[in-house]
Amino acid sequence: MDNQISRRSLVRWGAASALGATVFDKPGWAADSPTPTGAASSCVLLYMAGGPSHIDTFDPKPGRPTGGEFKAIGTSVAGVQICEHLPRLAGHMKDLAIVRSLTSKEGNHDRARHLMHTGYPPQGGVDHPAFGSIVSEARDTRGMPGYVSIGGPGEDSGFLSAAHSPFPVRNASKPVRYLTPAKGIDAQRFDARLALWRSLETGFAGRRGGPYAQAQRDVREQAVGLMRSTGAGAFNLDGEPDKVKEAYGPSDFGQGCLMARRLVEASVPFVEVTLNGWDTHEDNFRRVKDLCASLDTGMSALIDDLSARGLLASTLLVWMGDFGRTPRINEKGGRDHFPACSSVVLAGGGIKGGQVVGATDADGAGVTDRPLTVPDLYRTIAQVLRINADRSRVAPSGRPIKTVNGGNVITELV
């Protein structure tokens, strides 16, 4: 389907607004915590939906029975090897920091996805906001969405305002629909229709009142602001030279990475690009080889492009997925869910590249050095993005919820 602003999104935004702050609330740092320091003004999350095998990507185990069919290759950093099907990223190793020792207990996709997007395990009574929504709340987006999700749903804003839920783009190769007035509707006619709509909304709110009516008005005003934003053209790749498009590769993921670069240039503070298909319980090696081709081309081109435009230092890149996958190769040639070990890759935003943090054992079955948790990761990301990790927000249930659920900064990275 073509990209469009869905009614489901509007309903979700409205419901969340009723439970959270006002849509345009941009709170500052908590009074009891110092303003954090960091280098990055934006973040691009490359999310590998389904859970990528750590062994078959950034933590190879050559010569071991668990290592599978793939070979390991050297990188631009002596002694560091990654999967043979990531040759371009191997050349970028000096820009990358690979964390090989992330561990969690969430082996269910839905629960793991929530954890990896929010830093919190799912808990009854609290709908935690995605970290992208936290970033959106903290930044002045000047008419653009604060959190855009390309190729996947992202994670919603939880108990925060609905304005900070992800703006969905299904396919980066197709322009997002309804960002401009309908054909034949000039500015004067559009303004007249807008004035009529506002009058009707005012009347409805006066009769019905309540937060839901206000939420609906706020969300629609936000949509009008986006339509009038000078940055809205970032959602259309038609103006990009063919050479640039080709550098990112033909896959939806690659073109999503290109859109992410355009959105960063348009001051969108958090962009998520999803690469689906990593739930490889069957035929793991063929499928991962194909996925790595899209990943290697798209992520490498994004690093090159951001660097050439002087944006890499201010843009944090994060690569991660639901969890790792089992060292054991099952009877269908696949690997199963394995939250005990997974890899995360970071670059840009002042991250110290050219290094590996943590280690797993010879078979990739357990963390042997520097075990790290998802809260550790998010506390580090918060510092890099100048987000107050200890700011406390009150959920609708009355519970105070901090931005980051404990954890410690991964000092090797920053």
Long-range contacts (C-beta under 8 A, 24 or more apart in sequence): 1-170, 2-170, 2-171, 2-174, 2-177, 3-168, 3-169, 3-170, 3-171, 3-174, 3-175, 3-176, 3-177, 3-235, 4-176, 4-177, 4-178, 5-167, 5-176, 5-177, 5-178, 5-223, 6-168, 9-165, 9-167, 9-168, 10-216, 10-219, 10-220, 12-156, 12-162, 12-165, 13-157, 13-162, 13-163, 13-165, 13-215, 13-219, 14-162, 14-212, 14-215, 14-216, 14-219, 15-162, 15-212, 15-215, 16-156, 16-157, 16-158, 16-159, 16-160, 16-161, 16-162, 16-165, 16-215, 17-161, 17-162, 17-163, 17-211, 17-214, 17-215, 17-218, 17-219, 18-210, 18-211, 18-212, 18-215, 19-159, 19-396, 20-157, 20-159, 20-160, 20-161, 20-162, 20-396, 21-160, 21-161, 22-161, 22-218, 23-161, 23-162, 23-163, 23-215, 23-218, 23-219, 23-221, 23-222, 24-163, 24-218, 25-137, 25-161, 26-137, 26-138, 26-139, 26-140, 27-137, 27-138, 29-388, 29-391, 30-388, 30-390, 30-391, 30-392, 33-388, 33-390, 33-391, 35-386, 35-388, 36-382, 36-383, 36-386, 36-387, 36-388, 36-389, 37-383, 37-386, 38-349, 38-350, 38-383, 38-384, 38-385, 38-386, 38-387, 38-414, 39-313, 39-314, 39-349, 39-350, 39-384, 40-314, 40-315, 40-316, 40-348, 40-349, 40-350, 40-384, 40-385, 40-386, 41-139, 41-269, 41-314, 41-315, 41-385, 42-264, 42-267, 42-268, 42-269, 42-270, 42-271, 42-314, 42-315, 42-316, 43-132, 43-135, 43-269, 43-270, 43-271, 43-315, 43-316, 43-317, 43-318, 43-349, 43-381, 43-385, 44-257, 44-260, 44-264, 44-271, 44-272, 44-273, 44-302, 44-315, 44-316, 44-317, 44-318, 45-132, 45-270, 45-271, 45-272, 45-273, 45-318, 45-320, 46-257, 46-272, 46-273, 46-275, 46-295, 46-298, 46-299, 46-317, 46-318, 46-319, 46-320, 47-116, 47-152, 47-272, 47-273, 47-274, 47-275, 47-320, 47-321, 48-274, 48-275, 48-278, 48-291, 48-295, 48-319, 48-320, 48-321, 48-322, 49-113, 49-152, 49-274, 49-275, 49-276, 49-277, 49-278, 49-279, 49-321, 49-322, 50-109, 50-276, 50-277, 50-278, 50-279, 50-280, 50-321, 50-322, 51-109, 51-112, 51-278, 51-279, 51-321, 51-322, 51-323, 51-324, 51-325, 51-337, 51-338, 51-342, 52-278, 52-288, 52-291, 52-321, 52-324, 52-325, 52-342, 52-343, 53-278, 53-280, 53-284, 53-288, 53-324, 53-325, 53-335, 54-100, 54-324, 54-325, 54-341, 54-342, 54-343, 54-360, 54-364, 55-324, 55-325, 55-327, 55-335, 55-364, 56-83, 56-284, 56-285, 56-288, 56-292, 56-325, 56-335, 57-82, 57-83, 57-86, 57-288, 57-292, 57-343, 58-82, 58-83, 58-86, 58-98, 58-100, 58-343, 58-345, 59-98, 59-100, 59-341, 59-343, 59-360, 59-364, 61-327, 61-362, 61-363, 61-364, 64-362, 64-363, 64-364, 65-363, 66-327, 66-328, 66-329, 66-363, 66-364, 66-365, 68-284, 68-285, 68-329, 69-285, 70-285, 70-288, 70-289, 76-354, 77-354, 77-355, 80-356, 83-292, 85-288, 85-289, 85-292, 85-293, 85-296, 86-292, 86-295, 86-296, 87-296, 88-296, 88-297, 88-300, 89-295, 89-296, 89-299, 89-300, 91-300, 92-300, 92-303, 92-347, 93-353, 93-354, 94-353, 94-354, 95-303, 95-307, 95-312, 95-347, 95-348, 95-353, 95-354, 96-345, 96-346, 96-347, 96-353, 96-354, 97-345, 97-346, 97-347, 97-351, 97-352, 97-353, 97-354, 97-355, 97-356, 97-357, 97-412, 97-413, 98-343, 98-344, 98-345, 98-355, 98-356, 98-357, 99-343, 99-344, 99-345, 99-346, 99-356, 99-357, 99-358, 99-372, 99-377, 99-410, 99-413, 100-341, 100-343, 100-356, 100-357, 100-358, 100-359, 100-360, 101-341, 101-357, 101-358, 101-359, 101-360, 101-367, 101-369, 101-370, 101-371, 101-372, 102-320, 102-341, 102-342, 102-343, 102-344, 102-358, 102-372, 102-373, 102-374, 102-377, 103-339, 103-340, 103-341, 103-342, 103-367, 103-371, 103-372, 103-373, 104-323, 104-339, 104-342, 104-373, 104-374, 105-339, 106-323, 106-339, 107-323, 107-337, 107-338, 107-339, 108-337, 109-279, 109-322, 109-337, 112-322, 112-323, 112-339, 113-155, 113-322, 114-155, 115-374, 116-320, 116-321, 116-322, 116-323, 116-374, 117-154, 117-155, 118-155, 118-158, 119-374, 119-375, 119-377, 119-378, 119-404, 119-405, 119-407, 120-401, 120-405, 125-395, 125-397, 125-399, 126-158, 126-159, 126-395, 126-397, 126-399, 126-401, 127-156, 127-158, 127-159, 127-395, 128-158, 128-159, 128-401, 129-156, 129-157, 129-158, 129-159, 129-160, 129-164, 130-154, 130-155, 130-156, 130-157, 130-158, 130-166, 131-270, 131-378, 131-381, 132-164, 132-166, 132-270, 132-272, 133-157, 133-158, 133-160, 133-164, 133-165, 133-166, 134-160, 134-164, 134-387, 134-403, 135-269, 135-270, 135-385, 135-387, 136-163, 136-164, 136-269, 136-270, 137-161, 137-164, 138-269, 138-387, 138-388, 139-269, 141-267, 141-268, 141-269, 142-229, 142-231, 142-267, 143-225, 143-226, 143-228, 143-229, 143-230, 143-231, 144-226, 144-229, 144-231, 144-232, 144-234, 144-263, 144-266, 144-267, 144-268, 145-226, 145-268, 146-268, 146-269, 146-270, 147-268, 147-269, 147-270, 147-271, 147-272, 148-263, 148-268, 148-270, 148-271, 148-272, 149-271, 149-272, 149-274, 150-256, 150-259, 150-260, 150-271, 150-272, 150-273, 150-274, 151-252, 151-253, 151-256, 151-273, 151-274, 151-275, 151-276, 152-272, 152-274, 152-276, 154-272, 154-274, 159-393, 159-395, 159-396, 159-401, 160-393, 162-215, 162-219, 163-218, 163-219, 163-222, 166-272, 167-226, 169-235, 169-256, 169-259, 171-252, 171-255, 172-237, 172-252, 172-255, 172-256, 172-258, 172-259, 173-237, 173-252, 173-255, 175-235, 175-236, 175-237, 175-238, 176-235, 176-236, 179-226, 179-227, 179-232, 179-235, 180-227, 180-232, 181-227, 194-224, 231-266, 231-267, 231-268, 233-266, 234-259, 234-262, 234-263, 234-265, 234-266, 234-268, 235-259, 235-262, 235-263, 237-262, 244-305, 247-297, 247-301, 247-304, 247-305, 248-297, 248-298, 248-301, 248-302, 249-293, 249-294, 249-297, 249-298, 249-301, 251-293, 251-294, 251-297, 251-298, 253-294, 253-295, 253-298, 254-294, 254-297, 254-298, 254-301, 256-298, 257-298, 257-299, 257-301, 257-302, 258-301, 258-302, 258-305, 260-302, 261-302, 261-305, 261-306, 261-309, 261-311, 264-306, 264-311, 264-315, 265-309, 265-311, 273-298, 278-321, 278-322, 280-325, 280-334, 280-335, 281-330, 281-332, 281-334, 281-335, 281-336, 282-332, 282-333, 282-334, 283-332, 283-333, 283-334, 284-325, 284-329, 284-333, 284-334, 284-335, 285-333, 303-347, 303-348, 306-348, 312-347, 312-348, 312-349, 313-348, 313-349, 313-350, 314-348, 314-349, 315-348, 315-349, 316-346, 316-347, 316-348, 316-349, 316-350, 316-351, 316-381, 316-384, 316-385, 317-345, 317-346, 317-347, 317-348, 317-349, 318-344, 318-345, 318-346, 318-381, 319-344, 319-345, 319-346, 320-344, 320-345, 320-377, 324-364, 327-363, 327-364, 327-365, 340-365, 340-366, 340-367, 341-365, 341-366, 341-367, 344-377, 346-413, 349-384, 349-385, 350-384, 350-414, 351-384, 351-413, 351-414, 352-412, 352-413, 352-414, 355-412, 357-410, 357-412, 357-413, 372-410, 373-407, 374-407, 375-404, 375-405, 375-406, 375-407, 376-407, 376-408, 376-409, 376-410, 377-407, 377-410, 378-404, 378-405, 378-407, 379-404, 379-406, 379-407, 379-408, 379-409, 380-409, 380-410, 380-413, 380-414, 383-409, 383-414, 384-414
